[in-house]
Amino acid sequence: MHRTTLIPLALIAATPAHAAPPNAQEQVMIRTVDAEQDRSLALLERLVNQNSGSRNLDGVRKVRDLLAPEFEALGFTVRWVDQAGVGRAGHLIATHKGKPGRKRLLLIGHLDTVFELDHPFQKFSRPSPDKAAGPGVADDKGGDVAMLAALRAMQAAGTLKQANIEVVLTGDEEDAGLPLDAARADLVAAGKRADVALDFEGLSREDGKDMGSIARRSAGGWKVTVTAKSGHSS
């Protein structure tokens, strides 16, 4: 669970991640992302100012309501998978059907944050001209905004029309519902359908430079049992 709350605003702008000069379509994408910087930041502010702690089910649904029209405007079919059975709000799944036979791409993000309604950290702010702060500004509302910015850029460049893309934005990434196999069933199924998956949670290093990770995400736990003579910590 990545709790970064400060994000360089340059992340929303496009920066070629490869050494080769961008082709004509990529140039259109870069110009589109740059031109829509203010739009992207305005959406980020609205998302961040809506509390969506994992257990704030109504708040998570309100974030869904902000994001769903953005995907629908791009030609995605949006559905909501209710997760009341595991004690969470649900998952937003958006599907774009392109040309048959093209590779299937899965884009992953989440709607919730670690900051519940009783936490004092609640609002979007700009501590400096090139920085934004707030609950979920990077993890993962900034990731969701970056995803939409990329899709709008693809639309402008004409590459979205034939693309087969499924988006899964879970509502309980920070505090998963139980049992886990039920809470993650739709994400696992989407992963099995996909040829390639991209997660939009980690956007950059602290210095603002682009990065990507191809490592498998994992978690571990330990139980230590100690037998000894008791004594004061000093």
N, C-alpha and C positions, 0 to 999 in steps of 0.2 A: 504494500500500500504506500504509494508515493505521495507525500504530503506537501510537496513544494507549493508555495503560495506566491512566489514572485517570478514573473515571466518577462523576458525581454520582448518588447512589442515587435521587434524585427522578425520574430518567429512567424508572425502572420504574413510577412512579406515573402516573396518568392526568392530563393537563392538556388541557382543550379547546383545539384549535388554531384556533378560529374565534371571531368576536366574538358571533355569535348564541347565545342561551341553548341549552343542550343539550336535545334532545327526550327523551321518556320512555325510549326505547331507549338513547340515549347516556348518560343518567343511570345506567341499570343497568350499562353498560359501565364507567363511571368508578368506581362503587361496587365492582364486581367486581375491577378492577385494584388499587384501594386495599386491599381486604380480603385480596387474595392477595399482598401485598408480601413477606411473610416467605417464602412458598412460592417466589416468583420468585427471591429472593435466595439461598435455599438451593440451588436448581438452578444458579444462576450460580456459586456457590462450587464445587459438584461439577464443573461443566464446566471452570472455570479451573484447578482442581487436577489435572485430567487433561491432561498435556502432549499437544499435538497439532500440533507443528511439521509443516510440509508434508511433510517427508521421514520423519517418524515415522509410518509407515503403520499400525502397530498402534494407536498413540495416536489417530489420526484415526478409526479404526474404533470405538474405545472411546467416543469422543464421539458417534459415530453411535448406539451402543447406549444411550447416556443419553437421546438426543433422540427416537429412533424411537418409543418407547412413549408419549411425550407427544403426538405427532401421532396415533397410533393411537387413543388414548383420546378424541380429538376426532372420530373417524369418518373419518380420512384412511387411504387405502391407501398403504403405504410400500414402496418398492423401493430396492434398492441397485445402483448402476451401477458395476461394478468398473472400475478404471482402471490395472490392472497393465500394460497395453500401453504406457502413457505414463509409467510409473515412479511413479505416485501411488496413493493408497488407493482413492478412488472418490467418488461423489456420492450423497447422500441425496435422493430425490425422493418427495414426498408429495402425493397427489392427493385432493381432496374434490369429489365430484360433487354438484352442487346441482340447481336447476331448469333444464331445457333452455331455451336462449335467453337466459339471464342472461349478463351480461358475464363474461369469463374474466379472472381476476386472477392474476398471477404474483408470488410473494413470493421474494426472493432473499437468501441469506445464505451463510456458509461455516463449515466445521468446523475449519479449520486456523488456526495462528498463525505468526508469524515466529520464535517462540522454540523452537528445537530442544532436544533432550534435554541437550545439553552447555552450554546457556545457564544462568547462575546465577539468572535471574529465572524462578521456577517456581510460586510459591504465591499464593493469594488472601489478601488482608489488608484490614483496615479502618483506614486511617490517621487517620480521624476519623469521627464518628457518621454523617455524611451522605456519605461518600466510600468507594469501594472501589477497590482496586488489584490488579493481577495480570496475567499474560500472557493477552491476549485478552479482558480484562474489558469492553472496549468493542468491540474489533475482533477477532472479531465475535461472541463468545459473549454479550455483553450484547445485541447485536442479535437473536440467535436467541431469547434469553429474552423480549425485548420483543415479538417476533413471536408467540410462544406466549401471552404474556399478553393480547395483543390478540385472538387467536383464542378463548381461553377466555372473554373478555369478550363476544365475539360470540355464543358458544354460550349464555351466561347470558341475553343479551338476545333470543335467538331469531332472530338474523339469520344465523347460520352455516348453518343447515339447508338453505337454498335457494341458498347461495353456491357458485359454481364457482371453486375455488382450486387452484393448483398451486404447490408449494413446491420450490425447488431450492437445496440447501445443498451447495456444491462443497467438495471436499476439498483443493483446490490453489490457492486464490485468491492466497495470498501467494507461491507459487512454482509457477507453472503447469507442468504436464506438457507434453512435446513429442512429436509435433507439436501445435501449438496448436489446429488445426482439429479434431483428434480429442479433445483434452482439453475443448474447449468445445462439442462437437457437441450434447450433451443440453441445455445451457443455451440455445444458439441455437434449437434446435427448440422449447423451451418458450416462448421469447420470440415466436416466430412464431405460436404457438397463442394467445397472450394478447392481450387488448384493452388491459389496463393492467398495468404492472409497477412494483413498489415494491422498492427495495433497502434492507435494514435495517442497512447498515454504519455510516453516520454518524448518531448519535443526537441530538447537541446541540452547541451552542457550549460553550466552556470555562466560561461563566457558568451553565450548566445550563438555559438557556432553549431551548424547542423550536425546531426549524428543519427545513426540508426543502429539497432542491435539485432543480431540474428541468433542470439543465445536462447536456449529454452528457459522459460520462466519456471521457477520452482519455489518450494518452501520446505522448511524442515522444523522438527520439534524434538526436544529432548526431555527426559525425566531423569533426575539425579536423586538417588537415594543414598543418604550418608548415615553411617553409624559411628558415633564418636562420643567422647566425654564432653558434656556441655561446659561452656565457659563464657565469660563476658567478652564482647567483641574487642575490647582494648587489650 
